[in-house]
Amino acid sequence: MNNEKILEEFFQALRVTLTTAFSYSKDHPYFIKSVENFKLKTEDTLLVLSPLKVGITSSELMVNGESLTKGGFYNELAHLLHQRKIKSIEITSGASVEELVQFFSVISLPQKEILKAGGVNAILGKDKIANIVVDELDYSVFLQGGGKECTDIWGYMLKDAVQRNDSVKLNEVADNFGTFIEHSNENDIVGGEEVPESINEFLTCLKDKNKEKFDKCSREVFLWLLRNKNSLDEEKLSKLKLVFNSLEHEDFSTLLWDGLIHEDNFDAISLQLFSKISEQKNAPKIAEGFFNKINQSQNLKDNPNVVKKIQDLLGATQGTQLSAVYYNTLKSLIKGISPSGVMAFDQEKLKENYRYIVLSMLSFNDDEDNLKLAAGIMELEFASALEDNAFGFLKDLHRLLLERKKEGIAACIDLEKKFSAFIEDIVLNKSLAVEQEFLIEMVSSPAQEIDVYLDRIFNDPEINRHVLILFFRLFPENLELFYQRLAQKLQDMEFLHNFVLVLGQFDAPISLGILEYIYSLANELVKLEVLKVMRKLEKIDSVFLVGQLNTDSFLLRKNLCSILSLAAQSNDAVLNSLFEIRSPFGRKNVFLLENMQIVFDLKFIEAVKNLRNLSHRRFFWNRKLRNRAKQILKEWNVL
Amino acid sequence: MFSKVEVAFRSLLSCLQVIKMYGSSHPMFQKSLDSLALAFDEALALHPEIVIGIIGEELAFEKDILFELGKFLRPAILYLKDRNIERFAFSRGLNKEELRIFIDFLARPKEDFKGDSQVLFNLAGVEHISVGKLKIDGETGSKNVSKVKRINLYDSSAEKIGLALNGVLNSEKIDHLALKFSLSNIMESLSVQHHEMLRLATVKRYDVETYAHMLNVAIFSMYFSSRLGFDKANVLNIGMAAMFHDIGKLFISRKLLHKSEKLTDQEFGRIKSHTFLGAEMMLRYVDTLGILPVVISFEHHLKYDSTGYPRLPLLRKQHIASSIVAICDVYDALSQRRGYKQDYSPDVVYGIMEKDRGTAFEPELFDRFFRFIGFWPIGAVVALSDGSIALVREQNESEIRRPIVEIVSPIEKKRKVDLIKDYSLNIERYLNPWKEGKEYLALEQ
């Protein structure tokens, strides 16, 4: 059998023995049998591993410095032993059945009982067991260090402090209460019934013994609740209500103020939570206490952050289910304090002023070193200015850099290049919002190769309009490369479709040329998309469009005419293309009939003359043509 | 970038807890040490050196006090302070073994922390970590700081400011953590016993201390901004920035005042440009002191209605922090005895400043300043209408001219009087502490 297997069997025996110890009395044969089996497994293990020392953490068992992994089995065992404050167990050869019985009887005691008795060793101490050494965790060290690992047992520590009724212990736990709760998640607190109950008992006890610490701990638990508000459902919240059982209405008044002061994000949900945890108490009384407290001791006008929070809160809660009592109280508190009347430290304004100061330094300085310094600082501001949407500043910066560039100031020439490269990088690798598009104009020269652009345009899953605009701005001389890449994509319908749509989003002369290029080479569907886009452009190329009218496609002709109808100067050319067609023996009559339909649909009244000509065509094979022309002229009342 | 340092420091404290709990041979510690080494690798990739200071009960890194982080790690911070550790510096090249020795060392009982920790480290081959105390007098902002200690705090802070200002004037690196420590202590003192600190600022200006004005402006600015409800970090930053508000003037005067020839027009122009110059100097310290010193140096003469200087086309309206420092600067300068003028009494100071209410000073801010500081400042010696002499003890914000005073002479009348409750008494005049008020000032000490 290999060592791993031996070890696995050892721990299985340990688990089985523990289970029987939980279920049977110390002298029950089942228990004795499992201990005997455990003894055998221990002896086997000691042959390959001596000393046999098992390290325990909250979730792991470790032997010989290595964590044991076998799904939940070891984790569960580790958790069970950790909860009994056991840090490690060492078993040496010679451990007797009696010793093992004693050992298992102790560690299978309820956790609470072990903690109450002062730990496993304190109980074992009475009966000597030489061959089993248990090293225990010292939770007082935890208390000093505020370790997060004790979150799993701190419910018991609270209970213990209460049961001992020892002021020193209570104070010690109260001092560390904030750290405990800070490290706890909602499962640690409301995962079971026990912890809320322990906190409630602890607060109740503290209230009598030390009101100051009671206030502190109540505040800490309330602030924890506020910070976890988004993960607390109704069920958890109802468990938490118990925690606040010992609070009177004046305590709740204080709590509300604490929440407003200490919690940056004290919003409508926070206030709703507060209403819920305090619903057993008289809300008008709490609100009144809160109001008086602030009016007497706090000049709210001198607490701009709180005023702002209240203003935001009221703004957000209009029309919601918020308790009218609190709503009205908060409203009366800030009555007469206008947002502008509140003195606030405006971080945004500070940044703005700072940037303009550095800008002034770039503008009014002649010393090269100082200019370099200011330029270096300014470079660091590019990203944050953009992030803050400081568009006015970015425009001023750009303007100034161009001016100083003209003056030949080296630091500004260099900075302008960096600024251009910064914007280029945003366009190529991040994204610009619509309101940031003006920045594209500030890229003066490419810092990246043309291939980077072409790859972005033709290889990206989505076509970025800004990359396209910037490309046309920066590489007007290199369009042949662009067309080469475009030609390779002409079979990619999806790409073409999207590409045409993107081209339609900016009205640059160059886009018209590309659209025409695509039109000439694409299929009917894409052509129709191109025409849709062309219709929206400010300028049309009527010569190109008229040239396309000889197509067999009715739809294309109709769409072409529709666009051309926007340019009156091309009417004659359009009508000639549509109707000045020779049709010997009516061979082209279907085509002419379609064209008649087009001018009729488009109300192309300029076609009257052409229609009259058609209505007079002789020969029987032209009958349909004549009739349709007359019909349209009649509809238009020009017959 | 900043969060990497936070993560590293959190990992350090978590590793310290693990070693205390499991011991250094436990695999859990090894695991925790691995994460710690990784966290420092990442943080040091961004900074060649990470210096973390413990200021009061907070952590400081570069220009920021990590109030949020400090809140979570307070017990651990106290543990370190208990072992006289207030400053850590980690530099590139740091390895896991050095971290292991360091953590092992920190986990020792308090009693083992004797002698020079740095020497111990060096002996153990730790080259990339240094620890120690911040180089200040060890004052803390504890609530029971005695009056004498507060005076020492004031004096040592003035000295610290002197060093820092000289550092900036010589373009040298400054010990910003020590400076923050001093100011943080003052801030704590202001929150606990603001009367005492304000009194010091009132009285101490009569000592001919070169840097007392800078410190006073910092104290008044911190007090004022905290009363306006600004959060701790902003209050501290305003205090720091206030200390450097006139750095440009110091630089110019140091250069020009030693010149024996007549100053040229250009040199006069330079003196006026001290705001611009000061901002430029503070720009070199943005990494450690933040941007506020730049802004305040630049804007403190700009005035509320933007009619001051520098008058440049690109400027914005004065930031509230600059407005605060501007008020405190003028207030302290007018109150101070200078070579070229007598010191003015508080009523004269108020009268002079009130003329600029609405032009140089934002009216609401101006009113609040005097509501908080008082018309008659705390510690002022005043003659009452019944001929008795009193010291101003507390302000009445609802009536700034009628504070709470303590009659100190004649001795048989010694008592506290709240002048808004007792209208039979008025303050008649102010007694100059350098002249007729001198003997009564002694009663204050």
Interface residues (C-beta under 8 A of the other chain):
Chain A: G55 T57 E60 M62 G65 E66 S67 K87 S88 L137 D138 V141 F142 Q144 G145 G146 G147 K148 E149 N176 G178 T179 E182 D302 N303 P304 N305 V306 G341 M343 A344 F345 D346 K349 L350 K351 E352 N353 Y354 Y356 I357 V358 L359 S360 M361 S363 F364 N365 N370 L373 A374 I377 D396 L400
Chain B: S14 L16 Q17 K20 M21 Y22 H26 P27 M28 Q30 F72 L73 R74 P75 A76 Y79 S225 R227 L228 G229 F230 D231 N234 F276 A279 E280 L283 R284 V286 I291 L292 V294 V295 F298 E299 P310 L312 L314 L315 R316 H319 I320 A321 S322 E364 L365 R368
